[in-house]
């Protein structure tokens, strides 16, 4: 059971959930007229880093296509 909790597929699911949560936070922050620009930039930077990690993990899990 422990091995399943730390499997690459499980990590991918968790990263996608975290990315979606950040999307929602960013959407809320943009709609707020008094939003903190620095905080918004940090959220966007974190979302970008998550997207990169998701892409790297997906690439590692999917077999390469034959030429």
PyMOL commands that place a pseudoatom at each C-alpha (Angstrom):
pseudoatom trace, name=CA, resn=UNK, resi=1, chain=A, elem=C, hetatm=0, pos=[0.000, 0.000, 0.000]
pseudoatom trace, name=CA, resn=UNK, resi=2, chain=A, elem=C, hetatm=0, pos=[2.829, 2.440, 0.843]
pseudoatom trace, name=CA, resn=UNK, resi=3, chain=A, elem=C, hetatm=0, pos=[4.428, 1.892, -2.557]
pseudoatom trace, name=CA, resn=UNK, resi=4, chain=A, elem=C, hetatm=0, pos=[1.159, 2.878, -4.223]
pseudoatom trace, name=CA, resn=UNK, resi=5, chain=A, elem=C, hetatm=0, pos=[1.039, 6.159, -2.274]
pseudoatom trace, name=CA, resn=UNK, resi=6, chain=A, elem=C, hetatm=0, pos=[4.384, 7.212, -3.712]
pseudoatom trace, name=CA, resn=UNK, resi=7, chain=A, elem=C, hetatm=0, pos=[3.966, 5.849, -7.222]
pseudoatom trace, name=CA, resn=UNK, resi=8, chain=A, elem=C, hetatm=0, pos=[4.671, 8.139, -10.175]
pseudoatom trace, name=CA, resn=UNK, resi=9, chain=A, elem=C, hetatm=0, pos=[1.027, 7.934, -11.245]
pseudoatom trace, name=CA, resn=UNK, resi=10, chain=A, elem=C, hetatm=0, pos=[-0.097, 9.063, -7.791]
pseudoatom trace, name=CA, resn=UNK, resi=11, chain=A, elem=C, hetatm=0, pos=[2.421, 11.910, -7.843]
pseudoatom trace, name=CA, resn=UNK, resi=12, chain=A, elem=C, hetatm=0, pos=[1.115, 12.981, -11.241]
pseudoatom trace, name=CA, resn=UNK, resi=13, chain=A, elem=C, hetatm=0, pos=[-2.455, 13.098, -9.931]
pseudoatom trace, name=CA, resn=UNK, resi=14, chain=A, elem=C, hetatm=0, pos=[-1.396, 15.139, -6.907]
pseudoatom trace, name=CA, resn=UNK, resi=15, chain=A, elem=C, hetatm=0, pos=[0.560, 17.586, -9.059]
pseudoatom trace, name=CA, resn=UNK, resi=16, chain=A, elem=C, hetatm=0, pos=[-2.429, 18.058, -11.370]
pseudoatom trace, name=CA, resn=UNK, resi=17, chain=A, elem=C, hetatm=0, pos=[-4.688, 18.735, -8.386]
pseudoatom trace, name=CA, resn=UNK, resi=18, chain=A, elem=C, hetatm=0, pos=[-2.224, 21.256, -6.984]
pseudoatom trace, name=CA, resn=UNK, resi=19, chain=A, elem=C, hetatm=0, pos=[-1.990, 22.921, -10.417]
pseudoatom trace, name=CA, resn=UNK, resi=20, chain=A, elem=C, hetatm=0, pos=[-5.785, 23.200, -10.607]
pseudoatom trace, name=CA, resn=UNK, resi=21, chain=A, elem=C, hetatm=0, pos=[-5.885, 24.687, -7.092]
pseudoatom trace, name=CA, resn=UNK, resi=22, chain=A, elem=C, hetatm=0, pos=[-3.317, 27.295, -8.113]
pseudoatom trace, name=CA, resn=UNK, resi=23, chain=A, elem=C, hetatm=0, pos=[-5.377, 28.094, -11.220]
pseudoatom trace, name=CA, resn=UNK, resi=24, chain=A, elem=C, hetatm=0, pos=[-8.375, 28.785, -9.014]
pseudoatom trace, name=CA, resn=UNK, resi=25, chain=A, elem=C, hetatm=0, pos=[-6.332, 30.950, -6.626]
pseudoatom trace, name=CA, resn=UNK, resi=26, chain=A, elem=C, hetatm=0, pos=[-4.884, 32.947, -9.493]
pseudoatom trace, name=CA, resn=UNK, resi=27, chain=A, elem=C, hetatm=0, pos=[-8.345, 33.485, -11.005]
pseudoatom trace, name=CA, resn=UNK, resi=28, chain=A, elem=C, hetatm=0, pos=[-9.609, 34.784, -7.661]
pseudoatom trace, name=CA, resn=UNK, resi=29, chain=A, elem=C, hetatm=0, pos=[-6.595, 37.049, -7.188]
pseudoatom trace, name=CA, resn=UNK, resi=30, chain=A, elem=C, hetatm=0, pos=[-6.963, 38.576, -10.654]
pseudoatom trace, name=CA, resn=UNK, resi=31, chain=A, elem=C, hetatm=0, pos=[-10.637, 39.413, -9.998]
pseudoatom trace, name=CA, resn=UNK, resi=32, chain=A, elem=C, hetatm=0, pos=[-9.766, 41.158, -6.726]
pseudoatom trace, name=CA, resn=UNK, resi=33, chain=A, elem=C, hetatm=0, pos=[-9.127, 44.851, -7.462]
pseudoatom trace, name=CA, resn=UNK, resi=34, chain=A, elem=C, hetatm=0, pos=[-6.720, 45.175, -4.533]
pseudoatom trace, name=CA, resn=UNK, resi=35, chain=A, elem=C, hetatm=0, pos=[-4.692, 42.057, -5.270]
pseudoatom trace, name=CA, resn=UNK, resi=36, chain=A, elem=C, hetatm=0, pos=[-1.036, 41.872, -4.369]
pseudoatom trace, name=CA, resn=UNK, resi=37, chain=A, elem=C, hetatm=0, pos=[1.010, 41.833, -7.583]
pseudoatom trace, name=CA, resn=UNK, resi=38, chain=A, elem=C, hetatm=0, pos=[4.004, 40.165, -5.930]
pseudoatom trace, name=CA, resn=UNK, resi=39, chain=A, elem=C, hetatm=0, pos=[1.865, 37.372, -4.496]
pseudoatom trace, name=CA, resn=UNK, resi=40, chain=A, elem=C, hetatm=0, pos=[0.190, 36.907, -7.874]
pseudoatom trace, name=CA, resn=UNK, resi=41, chain=A, elem=C, hetatm=0, pos=[3.558, 36.639, -9.633]
pseudoatom trace, name=CA, resn=UNK, resi=42, chain=A, elem=C, hetatm=0, pos=[4.699, 34.061, -7.080]
pseudoatom trace, name=CA, resn=UNK, resi=43, chain=A, elem=C, hetatm=0, pos=[1.547, 32.002, -7.621]
pseudoatom trace, name=CA, resn=UNK, resi=44, chain=A, elem=C, hetatm=0, pos=[2.050, 32.107, -11.379]
pseudoatom trace, name=CA, resn=UNK, resi=45, chain=A, elem=C, hetatm=0, pos=[5.701, 31.127, -11.027]
pseudoatom trace, name=CA, resn=UNK, resi=46, chain=A, elem=C, hetatm=0, pos=[4.749, 28.179, -8.812]
pseudoatom trace, name=CA, resn=UNK, resi=47, chain=A, elem=C, hetatm=0, pos=[2.056, 27.123, -11.293]
pseudoatom trace, name=CA, resn=UNK, resi=48, chain=A, elem=C, hetatm=0, pos=[4.621, 27.217, -14.103]
pseudoatom trace, name=CA, resn=UNK, resi=49, chain=A, elem=C, hetatm=0, pos=[7.054, 25.102, -12.075]
pseudoatom trace, name=CA, resn=UNK, resi=50, chain=A, elem=C, hetatm=0, pos=[4.267, 22.593, -11.391]
pseudoatom trace, name=CA, resn=UNK, resi=51, chain=A, elem=C, hetatm=0, pos=[3.435, 22.449, -15.086]
pseudoatom trace, name=CA, resn=UNK, resi=52, chain=A, elem=C, hetatm=0, pos=[7.081, 21.689, -15.844]
pseudoatom trace, name=CA, resn=UNK, resi=53, chain=A, elem=C, hetatm=0, pos=[7.150, 18.919, -13.210]
pseudoatom trace, name=CA, resn=UNK, resi=54, chain=A, elem=C, hetatm=0, pos=[3.902, 17.465, -14.594]
pseudoatom trace, name=CA, resn=UNK, resi=55, chain=A, elem=C, hetatm=0, pos=[5.335, 17.457, -18.119]
pseudoatom trace, name=CA, resn=UNK, resi=56, chain=A, elem=C, hetatm=0, pos=[8.574, 15.821, -16.976]
pseudoatom trace, name=CA, resn=UNK, resi=57, chain=A, elem=C, hetatm=0, pos=[6.712, 13.124, -15.042]
pseudoatom trace, name=CA, resn=UNK, resi=58, chain=A, elem=C, hetatm=0, pos=[4.347, 12.461, -17.959]
pseudoatom trace, name=CA, resn=UNK, resi=59, chain=A, elem=C, hetatm=0, pos=[7.304, 12.149, -20.312]
pseudoatom trace, name=CA, resn=UNK, resi=60, chain=A, elem=C, hetatm=0, pos=[8.957, 9.664, -17.983]
pseudoatom trace, name=CA, resn=UNK, resi=61, chain=A, elem=C, hetatm=0, pos=[5.794, 7.566, -17.685]
pseudoatom trace, name=CA, resn=UNK, resi=62, chain=A, elem=C, hetatm=0, pos=[4.881, 7.470, -21.360]
pseudoatom trace, name=CA, resn=UNK, resi=63, chain=A, elem=C, hetatm=0, pos=[6.975, 5.290, -23.639]
pseudoatom trace, name=CA, resn=UNK, resi=64, chain=A, elem=C, hetatm=0, pos=[8.620, 7.129, -26.545]
pseudoatom trace, name=CA, resn=UNK, resi=65, chain=A, elem=C, hetatm=0, pos=[6.820, 6.857, -29.861]
pseudoatom trace, name=CA, resn=UNK, resi=66, chain=A, elem=C, hetatm=0, pos=[8.582, 4.809, -32.507]
pseudoatom trace, name=CA, resn=UNK, resi=67, chain=A, elem=C, hetatm=0, pos=[10.072, 6.824, -35.338]
for i in range(1, 67): cmd.bond("trace and resi %d" % i, "trace and resi %d" % (i + 1))
show_as sticks, trace
zoom trace
